[in-house]
Amino acid sequence: MPYAQNHYPFENKKKFEDNFPADFIGEGIDQTRGWFYTLLVLSTALFNKPPFKNLICSGLVLASDGNKMSKRKKNYPDPMEVVHKYGADALRLYLINSPVVRGESLRFREEGVRDLLKDVFLPWFNAYRFFMQNVHLYEHLHNDGTAFSMKEIKSENIMDRWIESFTNSLVRFVRKEMSEYRLYAVVNPLTHFFDTLTNCYIRLNRKRIKGDFGTDDQAHALSALGRVLVLIIRLMSPFTPFFCEYVWQTLRTVIDATEESVHFTLLPSPDDTLIDKVVERRVQAMRDCIDLVRVLRERKGIPVKYPLKEMIVVNRDGQFLDDLKSLEHYILSEVNVRQLTVSSDKDKYGISLKAEPNFRLLGTRLKADQKVVVDYLKNKITEEELEQFLSQGKLIVCGHELTSEEVSVSYTSAQGDSKCHGYETHSDGKTILMLDVSEDQELVDEGLSREITNRVQKLRKAAKLVSTDSAMVYCIVKPVTSQMAAVVLSHKKKIEEATGTPMILEELPSGKSATVTNVSTVKDAEVSLWLVADSANEAVTVRLNGKSVRIRLRSKSEELLSYRDLLYEIRAALDFWKGTISLILLNGTRFHPTTPVSELNGQTVTIQTPMQLTSVN
């Protein structure tokens, strides 16, 4: 803080008084006996008030063994090696999401930086890449060279409304916490956002985003996803500046942003008109229900690709059940169950209430009476008392009033009850879910067909095909008498529809060469697959001034184009003949003329001229 350095009070008196006390200062925990102490003493002596309004105190970064980092002992990884291996943003995010920002010590673990790369940056990049791929798909489906432009009209789809509401609520939360200098409260919700975006919104809306329900619905879904990505990039830019800048350079052309850098934009403000707490509540109920089903599937070792008959949700909250029914379609499709039944009548399914005492809290308060109270809660309490406790939030036991913090109530089901035969149950304390895990041959066959669907989709991915690229797959199953062979034959049409790939049930002809192959064992059979991609799929997407074209990398005689011939095809398609041009990849690097043009297959490039630089998707 400036005292004598500004020659106060002999000069700059007004300037000093306008900026004193400081909004915040920041230093390490070791300065509690140094700079912090000195500032307080001087300010108290001179002005009888503290010299700052807020103080951000950082803790010490220790080695993984808890000792002080030492150059002599070399008990820490080289910081630059960590940066080169995981990126500066991953290291930065690891540190500001650690106890250090609360003034506590951190045992530095390189694995923590790696986990952030896996749990945050990869899902984030995948969401961005999925958006861009489907922007290209949208433009391809329109087939007129028109670039995608985000719709400003508010979508009526509940999932679009939810993700925009959820994101704007996050923006509101982050701004509030940052205004109070609570950095430690901000980063965790931000890092968890990407799991919500990828594993909930994108996962449940994949078909819409890909255009399965028409280009108009696709445009709404893409617009919602695009707006959310732009918001989160601006919100995360102070925390992960390099990655946000990389993504911004691609997205800015889609949203027609004039700012050349994300760091030229302000931290976003929430759009309160998009925040809908009712929609957020409904989707949260759906997510809670889906999580319960996943736990049961994992417990029984039943993959999601295998359909099940029925799930029963029991909860005394009618609003919760109504929320589930309103999103029934999403729930059933996500957990792959045929029927959803909801009920508030626990007795109908042999479900009872059970008291769960918090021994630590009860022991601290009740001392010697704890044993008597716990015995009553475990063995003597009635259903009526627990029902009353749930509605009123308090319970009198042996003269002691117990609170909901000291006692929780969970649901249990009698597994031996005939009503529960064939069902597995799980509860989160408020909701009990019963899942019919009994085998049904029709459902088993459908699950087996999804095994083939999954393998064909992986082959398409390995061949770097997008959804509009054509290919065919050859398939044989041995032995031909196996259940798997019968399933492939009966479900052939469904597999073709799900993968967009015609299937021929025979071995690859000797005159053909497969793009990719797969041989695997499924149940009682060996399945061999050969994917043959259409050579016309080898292409690069080129964008200039909002216009997008797809250029084949082979000539009419199926020979690979030279770099010079490729530039000619690009100029002809874009009707752009002025000056020299270069091809810029998504990562910002220039495609070198000596590199085989086959390396451009499936990629998107932008045109750079000496007079103009256009960033493209």
SEFI-838004 format. One record per residue (C-alpha): x, y, z. Coordinates in steps of 0.02 Angstrom, whole numbers, plus 50000, padded with zeros to 5 digits. Each point is the difference from the previous one (the first is absolute). Layout:
<rs>
XYZ/...
</rs>
This chain:
<rs>
500005000050000/500695017149954/500485010950146/501685008849982/500264993649823/498675012449941/500725013650113/498395000050101/499415011150085/501065013549917/499414995449823/498644989649916/498885001550152/498354998349903/500654985749893/500544990750156/498365002650091/498984994649848/500924983349994/500154996650186/499654987450069/500404987949858/498644988549934/501134985150029/501804994550023/500764982949976/501534991250071/500584983750076/499584993450173/501785003950055/499615018649989/498824999450150/501535004750100/500735010949863/499155011049872/498224997350064/500545004250177/500995015349947/498565007049897/498774997850143/501145008150127/500385015049889/498205002549946/499334998450176/501285012350066/499735012649860/498144998449960/499254988650133/499284988349868/500614984949899/500935003449836/498974987549897/498204994249985/500414982149948/501524989050017/500394984849892/501264989350091/500814985249911/500714984950089/501634990849970/500284987349862/500914985050074/500764984549923/498904984549985/500764993050161/499455015450098/501755007250017/500575016949937/500554999849819/501894999749995/501205002549855/501274989450093/498814985450027/499155002149830/498384993850077/498885008449872/499694998449813/500775012849882/498645013449977/500415002149816/499874981349970/498265000450078/499535014749889/500664991649842/499154983550045/498295006250056/499925018349948/500105016250099/498115000950018/499884983050084/501355004850127/499195016950029/498284992350028/500734986950117/500785013250111/498495011650008/498864985250039/501094994650147/500115004250186/501335012949956/498695013149956/499274997950176/501675003450084/500304981450031/501454988949946/499954989149845/500954983949972/500375001749815/499554984449901/500334999049813/498554987749990/498835014050053/500505010249847/499784984849889/498274996650072/499445017749956/500544996949821/498954984249996/498485006350097/499895018149938/500995004049843/499634984249901/498105000850028/500065018649963/500974997449839/498854985649950/498475011250024/500805013649894/500524987549865/498274992049999/499225017249976/501165004249855/499754983149915/498135002450003/500115017949939/500884992749847/498654986549990/498635013250006/500835009649859/500214983949900/498154995650021/499515017249935/501104996849848/500005018249942/501665006150073/499135010450135/500985001150162/499134995650164/499345014850099/499364998150178/498145002750024/499535014150116/498234993250022/499774991750169/499834981149985/498464991550072/500924983550028/500144996850186/501814994049990/500525015749906/499115010750129/500814990150140/501815001249941/499855018749968/499165002550170/501294989150087/501455009349917/499315017250038/499704994750181/501834995050005/500505017049929/498985008650135/500814989250136/501775003149936/499765018849989/499285000650177/501414989650075/501355009449905/499295016750058/500244993550178/501774993949957/499534981950037/501084992249865/500014983450093/498114998349976/500005003349812/501144987649914/499204983850059/498275003749923/500865005949841/501004983949980/498464989250034/499025009649868/500824990449858/499424983350066/498235007150004/500175006949824/500704984249920/499184986150102/498305007950015/499605013149868/501014993549852/499714981850043/498105002250007/499935011549847/501264991649886/498684995249870/499255017549998/501705008049979/500404988149858/498395004949910/499014983850019/498415010250034/500235012949863/501155014749966/498905012550092/500094990350163/501854997049967/500275018849982/499165003250169/501054986650086/501615006049919/499595018050044/499694995650183/501624990050008/500965013949912/499375013550118/500444989250150/501764996849934/500295018549969/499385004350176/501094987250085/501535004949898/499805018250053/499684994550179/501514988450007/501205011649908/500795007250161/500324982250061/500534991149838/500555014249885/500914990049866/498714986649966/498595012850002/500935010449872/500274984749889/498154995750000/499475018249981/500985002049839/498904986649923/498345004550078/500105018749968/499604997749816/498464989650039/499325013350117/500625014549893/500985007350148/501015015649962/501234997550144/501614992349935/500384992250169/498914992950139/501045010850117/499305015449915/498264995150063/499295003650172/499554986750127/498224995349949/498475005550097/498564987750025/498465001549890/498644999050132/498654997449867/500784983049962/500094994050181/498564988350040/500164991550170/498504988849965/500854992649847/501624997950098/499044990950138/499174988349875/501634995549915/500874997550167/498644987550048/500304990949836/501884999550029/499784993350177/498894986249932/501224995649861/501434998950126/499014987550104/499724988949848/501845000849955/500494994350174/498854984849985/500634995649826/501815000950061/499574989650153/499254986249891/501275001849860/498675004049869/500665011949864/498855014249946/499934992849824/498934985750069/498185005850020/498984996150156/498124998850025/499515011950139/500595012250130/498935005250149/500345016350091/499255002450173/500045017150083/498795008550118/500265016649908/498675001349865/500905014549916/501554989349978/498994986149919/499135012449883/501705006849950/500574982549954/498454996349896/500215016349905/501724994149944/499574981649983/500614999049819/501755006150045/500134988550152/499474984249907/501145003449852/501505003950110/499874984850115/499304988549864/498464994350096/498314997049918/498805006350135/500025012850142/498804998050145/499915013150139/499114998550167/499885008350169/499264984350078/501494991250077/498954986450081/499444993949828/501804994549965/500464993950174/501045015450040/500245006350177/500825015150083/501594998350100/500795012450122/501865003549975/500755008350156/501525011449985/501044992550140/501265014250005/498725013950023/498914989950119/501494994750105/500635017850015/498325006550061/499204985550093/501534992550086/499404985350106/498225000549929/500634996249824/499884981150022/498175000550053/499515011949859/500934989949866/499214983950062/498275007849982/500405006449826/500654983149944/498744988250078/498435008750067/499555015049893/498404998349898/499635004049818/498765013450057/501345008750103/501205000149853/498655006649883/499655014050124/501875003550015/500145001749811/498585012549993/500485010350155/501894998450002/500104995950187/499754984650109/499824997750190/500904984550065/500214996450185/499715018450040/501285006149873/499515009949844/500974993449851/500295009849839/500174994649820/501885002850015/500114987450141/498844987149923/499714996249816/498674988849927/500334987549861/498904987949903/500294981250007/499134985949909/499734982150051/500984990649867/499084984050042/498305007949970/499064992349853/499645017649935/501885002749981/500374983549911/501205003049855/500335017950054/501605007850066/499785015150114/501065015150044/499645015950097/500815016950024/499035002850162/498565009549920/499604989449849/499984981349980/500204992649828/499524982349953/500724993149838/499354984349915/501594990349958/499144983849948/500544993449830/498865000849850/500584992049838/499365014249891/500945012750106/501574989250002/499974999049810/499825018849987/501495002250115/501044988249892/499535009849844/500655015750084/501684991250020/500124999449810/499375017949984/501345005750121/501384991149903/499455007349833/499975017550074/501764997550067/500574994449827/499285015949924/500905010250131/501644990949967/499785003949815/499755018550043/498295000349919/498695013150042/498154996149999/499785005849820/501404988849933/499434984249914/500704982650031/499444982050011/500434986250120/500224981449967/499604988450145/500134981450036/499604991250163/500704982950046/499274987750037/498485003649892/498934990250124/500415011950143/498765011650083/501065014849943/499824994849816/498114999250019/499975017150084/501025008349862/498854992749868/498395005550088/500645017250053/500975004249841/498845014449951/500095007950174/501904999149999/500055008449829/498835013950056/500975003150161/501705001049913/499485007249832/501034986249921/499324986349883/500484982650061/500384984949890/499974983350091/501474992049912/501895000250002/500955014249916/500164995949813/501774996449942/500015014849882/499635012850136/501125007350134/499325004850171/500315017250073/499954992850177/499594982950072/499484992650166/499934982150065/499274997350174/499084987450106/498235003850055/499134987650112/500134983249910/500645006049832/501435007949904/499485015649904/501065006349855/499675017249925/500775008749849/499615018349970/500225006249821/499955019049990/499545009249841/501565008249927/498945015649971/500045002550187/501815005849995/499745018750008/500465016050091/498805013850053/500585017549951/499245016050067/500175018049943/498975015350050/498554989850070/499964988249850/500404981550019/500454987449864/500524981850005/501424995449881/500394982049949/501824995250021/499994988549848/499825003449816/498704991949887/501274986249966/500094997350190/501805006150010/500495010450152/500075018649958/501625009550010/500065015450111/499985011149846/498484991149927/499115001250168/500235018950004/499285001149824/498464989950053/499785011450151/500145015949896/498744993249873/498754994850134/500115016850090/500235010449843/501505007950084/501435003749880/500905014950076/501724998850080/500884985450082/499094989350128/500524988850143/499024986850095/499885002550189/499544985150110/498855001150152/501495000850118/500585015849911/501494992349910/500305001349813/499814984149897/501684997649916/499974997549810/501194985150011/498834990350116/498914987049910/498255007149978/499314983650068/500415007250172/498575012449972/498694986349990/498545003950116/500755016650055/499415018049985/501145014049943/499865018649975/500715010549858/501385012350043/500555013349877/501315013750019/498595012850015/498754990150101/499934987250140/498354991350029/499834988350149/498924985349961/499174985550080/
</rs>
